[in-house]
């Protein structure tokens, strides 16, 4: 996730924060919730693009 001068990266298996550059904790919790809510679709898209 990138916004303005902030960037965050989450691993998908298991869902965990890999890197954060500038996002405050409350926004990271929101982003993590979005990742968790869309976990299946994100994994499917990842495998569809990069292969299994």
C-alpha positions in Angstrom: 0.0 0.0 0.0 1.4 3.4 -1.0 0.0 6.8 -0.2 1.7 10.1 -0.3 5.1 9.5 1.4 3.9 6.4 3.2 4.3 2.7 2.2 3.4 -0.6 3.8 3.9 -4.2 2.7 2.0 -7.2 4.1 2.8 -10.9 3.7 -0.2 -12.9 2.7 0.7 -16.3 4.3 0.3 -15.7 7.2 -1.0 -12.2 7.1 1.7 -10.1 8.7 3.3 -6.7 8.3 6.6 -7.0 6.4 7.4 -3.3 6.3 6.0 0.1 7.3 7.4 3.5 6.2 5.3 6.2 7.7 1.8 4.8 8.3 0.5 5.4 11.9 -0.6 2.3 13.9 -4.3 3.0 13.5 -4.1 3.1 9.8 -2.0 -0.1 9.7 -4.8 -1.8 11.7 -7.3 -0.7 9.1 -5.1 -1.8 6.2 -4.5 -5.2 7.9 -8.2 -5.6 8.3 -8.7 -5.0 4.6 -6.0 -7.5 3.7 -7.6 -10.1 6.0 -11.1 -9.5 4.7 -9.9 -10.0 1.1 -7.3 -12.7 1.8 -8.8 -15.3 -0.5 -9.2 -13.0 -3.4 -5.7 -11.5 -2.9 -4.1 -15.0 -2.9 -6.1 -16.1 -5.9 -5.0 -13.0 -7.8 -1.4 -13.5 -6.7 -1.3 -17.1 -7.9 -3.1 -16.2 -11.1 -0.4 -13.6 -11.9 2.7 -15.3 -10.6 1.6 -18.9 -10.8 1.3 -21.4 -8.0 
